[in-house]
Amino acid sequence: MTREQRLGRVFVELADTLVDDFDVIDLLYVLCERSVELLPADAAGLILADHRGQLEVMASTTEEARVLELFVLQNSEGPCLDCYRTGQPQVNIDLREVEARWPNFRAATIEAGYRSTHALPMRLRGKVIGVLNLFCARQVTLSEDEIALGQALCDVATIGLLQERTVRQGEILAEQLQSALNTRILIEQAKGVLAERAGISVDEAFALIRRWARTNNMHLQATAQAVIDGTSDLNPAQSG
């Protein structure tokens, strides 16, 4: 498959969520995963604003990325927050500028094993609903084409969340985002339960939960709840 063919499939995958009933939280994970696949990043994470404008960590490709994003929100410091406030990408920022503007964030990224980060807004017609963060293990400068691609992925995913019917009906959007937040909390609990039960990492636990949900045509929320309740016949041996 050529890169152009792969790009086409990814955009279709993101746009295919434009239906009445789609899994919001899974869409956010798909955006993170495809961004790492198509851009020179080692991990990705996503923060989203709920109906009150409160930012929450909603998806990440690794546990390290999730913890780093939690650090950003708890300390109110980092390029993703500036990206959310301005609606403008925060990319290719000189290391000295990063050190001067966000010293605590810089120290946390180094401790997590990353040397550069980039933030792209999830926006539509001036409305910013979240930020996609890219984490790189080495110093990476994104090209104009890579920035444009990353922004295009964010734009398509944003459209998936802000369909015309949700734009017209603010209540539906608020309900979807709140549901996604509730699902994220359940997933974090289920990851911990399964990781402890199976003796695997939390990243492996989530991969297993997500694979099981897709294989059995179940929403992540229902699968996570079943893991927590102990009613799922999910087999930890599948983690391999």
PLY file of the C-alpha trace (Angstrom):
ply
format ascii 1.0
element vertex 240
property float x
property float y
property float z
element edge 239
property int vertex1
property int vertex2
end_header
0.00 0.00 0.00
1.41 3.42 -0.96
1.48 6.30 1.53
-1.22 8.05 -0.47
-3.46 4.99 -0.24
-2.83 4.71 3.48
-3.66 8.38 3.99
-6.90 7.90 2.11
-7.87 4.98 4.32
-7.05 6.88 7.49
-9.21 9.84 6.51
-12.05 7.48 5.65
-11.57 5.77 9.01
-11.88 9.08 10.84
-14.79 10.32 8.71
-16.64 7.02 9.05
-17.72 8.13 12.52
-20.30 10.48 10.99
-23.22 8.27 11.95
-25.92 8.51 14.58
-24.23 6.07 16.96
-20.45 6.08 17.08
-17.94 5.46 19.87
-16.53 8.90 20.70
-13.73 7.63 22.91
-12.56 5.17 20.26
-12.43 7.99 17.69
-10.05 9.90 19.96
-7.77 6.88 20.35
-7.79 6.34 16.58
-6.70 9.95 16.05
-3.79 9.51 18.48
-2.68 6.22 16.96
-2.85 7.35 13.34
-0.95 10.55 14.18
1.92 8.49 15.59
1.77 6.21 12.56
1.85 8.99 9.96
3.97 11.65 11.68
7.49 11.51 13.20
6.21 11.12 16.76
6.72 8.35 19.32
3.55 8.95 21.32
0.43 11.07 21.26
-2.18 12.26 23.70
-5.38 14.21 23.51
-7.10 16.62 25.86
-10.71 17.61 25.34
-12.94 20.26 26.89
-16.17 19.10 28.51
-19.43 21.06 28.36
-18.17 23.38 31.13
-14.92 24.11 29.29
-12.92 21.98 31.74
-9.99 20.24 30.04
-9.63 16.49 30.57
-7.14 13.89 29.36
-9.20 11.69 27.04
-6.81 9.46 25.08
-3.13 8.56 24.75
-1.01 5.97 23.02
1.19 5.25 26.04
0.92 5.49 29.81
3.89 7.91 29.85
2.03 10.28 27.53
-1.09 10.10 29.68
0.83 10.89 32.86
2.60 13.79 31.16
-0.71 15.26 30.01
-2.11 14.96 33.52
0.97 16.85 34.72
0.24 19.63 32.21
-3.34 20.06 33.40
-2.49 19.83 37.09
0.31 22.40 36.77
-1.39 24.64 34.18
1.78 24.74 32.11
2.68 23.54 28.65
2.33 24.26 24.92
-0.96 22.37 24.67
-2.65 24.89 26.98
-1.41 27.79 24.86
-2.61 25.88 21.80
-6.08 25.50 23.33
-6.30 29.16 24.35
-5.13 30.56 21.01
-6.40 27.91 18.62
-2.99 27.99 16.94
-0.47 25.13 16.57
2.44 25.18 18.99
5.14 23.41 16.98
8.89 23.59 16.35
9.48 25.80 19.36
13.16 26.38 20.14
14.34 24.46 23.20
15.51 27.63 24.90
12.07 29.15 24.46
10.45 26.01 25.86
12.74 26.20 28.89
11.88 29.87 29.42
8.10 29.56 28.94
7.39 26.17 30.52
10.35 25.12 32.76
8.38 22.56 34.78
6.85 21.06 31.65
10.27 20.83 30.03
11.67 18.97 33.02
8.70 16.58 33.05
9.05 15.76 29.34
12.75 14.98 29.74
11.99 12.74 32.71
9.36 10.93 30.61
11.95 10.33 27.87
10.84 12.93 25.34
13.01 15.64 23.80
10.44 17.58 21.80
6.67 18.06 21.76
4.14 19.60 19.41
0.53 20.63 19.95
-2.20 20.88 17.30
-5.68 22.31 17.95
-8.93 20.43 17.40
-11.00 23.24 15.99
-13.81 24.07 13.60
-14.73 27.58 12.46
-12.88 29.14 15.36
-14.32 26.78 17.99
-11.54 24.93 19.80
-12.64 21.78 21.62
-9.31 20.16 22.41
-5.65 19.61 21.54
-3.64 16.75 20.06
-0.17 16.48 21.59
2.74 14.76 19.85
5.70 13.53 21.90
9.07 12.73 20.31
11.96 10.80 21.86
14.41 12.94 19.92
14.47 16.56 18.82
12.06 16.62 15.87
11.27 19.55 13.59
8.02 19.05 11.73
7.94 20.07 8.08
5.17 22.27 6.71
3.64 19.23 5.03
3.72 17.24 8.29
2.10 20.09 10.20
-0.59 20.36 7.54
-1.23 16.61 7.68
-1.45 16.59 11.46
-3.86 19.50 11.40
-5.95 17.82 8.72
-6.28 14.70 10.89
-7.39 16.88 13.80
-9.87 18.75 11.60
-11.50 15.56 10.32
-11.80 14.14 13.83
-13.25 17.43 15.07
-15.91 17.30 12.38
-16.71 13.82 13.64
-17.50 15.33 17.04
-19.15 18.51 15.83
-21.57 17.23 13.24
-24.34 19.54 12.12
-26.83 17.86 14.39
-24.58 18.33 17.45
-23.80 21.92 16.50
-27.55 22.60 16.26
-28.25 20.69 19.43
-25.74 21.71 22.07
-27.28 19.31 24.52
-26.30 16.33 22.38
-22.69 17.51 22.15
-22.49 18.05 25.91
-23.97 14.59 26.47
-21.50 12.98 24.08
-18.49 14.67 25.68
-19.69 13.82 29.19
-20.28 10.23 28.12
-16.75 10.13 26.69
-15.37 11.44 29.98
-17.29 8.81 31.96
-16.02 6.12 29.59
-12.45 7.32 30.01
-12.75 6.99 33.80
-14.12 3.47 33.45
-11.31 2.55 31.06
-8.63 3.75 33.48
-10.19 1.63 36.22
-10.48 -1.40 33.94
-6.87 -1.05 32.78
-5.68 -1.19 36.37
-7.89 -4.14 37.23
-6.82 -6.18 34.20
-3.15 -5.23 34.52
-3.07 -6.45 38.12
-5.13 -9.55 37.36
-3.05 -10.61 34.35
0.35 -9.34 35.47
0.76 -7.11 32.41
1.40 -3.40 31.86
-1.47 -0.91 31.73
-0.69 -0.28 28.04
-1.00 -3.99 27.30
-4.18 -4.16 29.36
-5.79 -1.37 27.36
-4.74 -2.93 24.05
-6.39 -6.16 25.15
-9.59 -4.41 26.28
-9.85 -2.47 23.04
-9.14 -5.48 20.85
-11.79 -7.48 22.71
-14.34 -4.66 22.29
-13.75 -4.46 18.55
-13.71 -8.23 18.03
-17.01 -8.62 19.86
-18.59 -5.46 18.43
-18.92 -3.88 21.88
-18.39 -0.30 23.00
-15.34 0.34 25.14
-17.56 1.51 27.98
-19.44 -1.79 28.16
-16.24 -3.82 27.89
-14.50 -1.80 30.61
-17.50 -2.13 32.91
-17.56 -5.90 32.40
-13.85 -6.12 33.26
-14.41 -4.11 36.45
-17.48 -6.18 37.41
-15.68 -9.43 36.65
-18.42 -10.50 34.26
-16.30 -10.50 31.11
-14.86 -13.73 29.71
-11.95 -11.71 28.30
-8.90 -13.95 28.32
-5.69 -12.22 29.54
-3.71 -14.76 27.53
-4.78 -12.82 24.43
-2.48 -9.98 25.45
0.33 -11.78 23.70
0 1
1 2
2 3
3 4
4 5
5 6
6 7
7 8
8 9
9 10
10 11
11 12
12 13
13 14
14 15
15 16
16 17
17 18
18 19
19 20
20 21
21 22
22 23
23 24
24 25
25 26
26 27
27 28
28 29
29 30
30 31
31 32
32 33
33 34
34 35
35 36
36 37
37 38
38 39
39 40
40 41
41 42
42 43
43 44
44 45
45 46
46 47
47 48
48 49
49 50
50 51
51 52
52 53
53 54
54 55
55 56
56 57
57 58
58 59
59 60
60 61
61 62
62 63
63 64
64 65
65 66
66 67
67 68
68 69
69 70
70 71
71 72
72 73
73 74
74 75
75 76
76 77
77 78
78 79
79 80
80 81
81 82
82 83
83 84
84 85
85 86
86 87
87 88
88 89
89 90
90 91
91 92
92 93
93 94
94 95
95 96
96 97
97 98
98 99
99 100
100 101
101 102
102 103
103 104
104 105
105 106
106 107
107 108
108 109
109 110
110 111
111 112
112 113
113 114
114 115
115 116
116 117
117 118
118 119
119 120
120 121
121 122
122 123
123 124
124 125
125 126
126 127
127 128
128 129
129 130
130 131
131 132
132 133
133 134
134 135
135 136
136 137
137 138
138 139
139 140
140 141
141 142
142 143
143 144
144 145
145 146
146 147
147 148
148 149
149 150
150 151
151 152
152 153
153 154
154 155
155 156
156 157
157 158
158 159
159 160
160 161
161 162
162 163
163 164
164 165
165 166
166 167
167 168
168 169
169 170
170 171
171 172
172 173
173 174
174 175
175 176
176 177
177 178
178 179
179 180
180 181
181 182
182 183
183 184
184 185
185 186
186 187
187 188
188 189
189 190
190 191
191 192
192 193
193 194
194 195
195 196
196 197
197 198
198 199
199 200
200 201
201 202
202 203
203 204
204 205
205 206
206 207
207 208
208 209
209 210
210 211
211 212
212 213
213 214
214 215
215 216
216 217
217 218
218 219
219 220
220 221
221 222
222 223
223 224
224 225
225 226
226 227
227 228
228 229
229 230
230 231
231 232
232 233
233 234
234 235
235 236
236 237
237 238
238 239
